[in-house]
Amino acid sequence: MINLYTWGTPNGRKISIMLEAIGEEYQTFTVDILKDQQFYPEFLQISPNNKIPAIVDPQGPNGEPISLFETGAILLYLGEKSGKFIPKKPSKRYEMLEWLMWQMGGFGPFLGQAHHFNRFAPNEVPYAKNRYNNEAQRLWSVLNKRLSCRDYVVDELSIADFAIYPWAARYEWQEIALNDYPSVKNWMERMQSLDAVQKGMAVPDTY
Ligand SMILES: N[C@@H](CCC(=O)N[C@@H](CS)C(=O)NCC(=O)O)C(=O)O
């Protein structure tokens, strides 16, 4: 059984959605980042960048245990292990990687900054709010265009959708009006209707 170390954030939920989607048995361990548990030495051994999520799979490559941090790496690992949600056609696989990297480098880090300055900064910082809310609008426009002519980010449901969805689900924290992005809104409804997404988004249940 895979151990998932996580907390109730978009990055954590990417992995619980994927574990649900591939039907892999897993147990969840919460790492309360509000109590600095991500700095516990035993957690740092598997996630040296002190961030959730991380996994430990006792049945890794060659039957040996493996631990992994960084959601892009974890999603690829679980996709390759299960043979699911990574397109088989090489050109489609690269397309999926483009959108996975787009999420890891943009539609995650920049939206995270928007969350911070909109909701958590101890004082108003108009310049930063403006900068990250504008970037949020730009990123949402890119995604909206991409989804205007397809059901999923690379046509078939893939780990790129699982990476992007939990961030999109926090649209209110990004000052995004969903109706301005109708194609993303429709895709989100499609995603929400999936059992794995509903279950994965509810992990961890203690949060
Ligand atoms: N690039 C990382 C980002 C992970 C991340 O930012 N995790 C946040 C929660 S969403 C965290 O653990 N923050 C705690 C900290 O920075 O100390 C990934 O995709 O795994």
The ligand as a MOL file (V3000), in Angstrom:
LIG
                    3D

  0  0  0     0  0            999 V3000
M  V30 BEGIN CTAB
M  V30 COUNTS 20 19 0 0 0
M  V30 BEGIN ATOM
M  V30 1 N 6.3430 22.1520 -6.6360 0
M  V30 2 C 5.8250 21.4730 -5.4810 0
M  V30 3 C 4.9840 22.4340 -4.6730 0
M  V30 4 C 4.4760 21.8260 -3.3930 0
M  V30 5 C 3.9700 22.9040 -2.4460 0
M  V30 6 O 4.0580 24.1020 -2.7310 0
M  V30 7 N 3.4610 22.4890 -1.2860 0
M  V30 8 C 3.0120 23.4380 -0.2880 0
M  V30 9 C 1.5430 23.2250 0.0260 0
M  V30 10 S 0.5470 23.3980 -1.4070 0
M  V30 11 C 3.7850 23.2330 1.0060 0
M  V30 12 O 4.0180 22.1180 1.3920 0
M  V30 13 N 4.1940 24.3240 1.6750 0
M  V30 14 C 4.8850 24.2480 2.9240 0
M  V30 15 C 6.1160 25.1080 2.9450 0
M  V30 16 O 6.4230 25.7560 1.9290 0
M  V30 17 O 6.7750 25.1580 3.9770 0
M  V30 18 C 5.0020 20.2620 -5.9220 0
M  V30 19 O 4.3800 20.3340 -6.9840 0
M  V30 20 O 5.0100 19.2170 -5.2180 0
M  V30 END ATOM
M  V30 BEGIN BOND
M  V30 1 1 1 2
M  V30 2 1 2 3
M  V30 3 1 2 18
M  V30 4 1 3 4
M  V30 5 1 4 5
M  V30 6 2 5 6
M  V30 7 1 5 7
M  V30 8 1 7 8
M  V30 9 1 8 9
M  V30 10 1 8 11
M  V30 11 1 9 10
M  V30 12 2 11 12
M  V30 13 1 11 13
M  V30 14 1 13 14
M  V30 15 1 14 15
M  V30 16 2 15 16
M  V30 17 1 15 17
M  V30 18 2 18 19
M  V30 19 1 18 20
M  V30 END BOND
M  V30 END CTAB
M  END
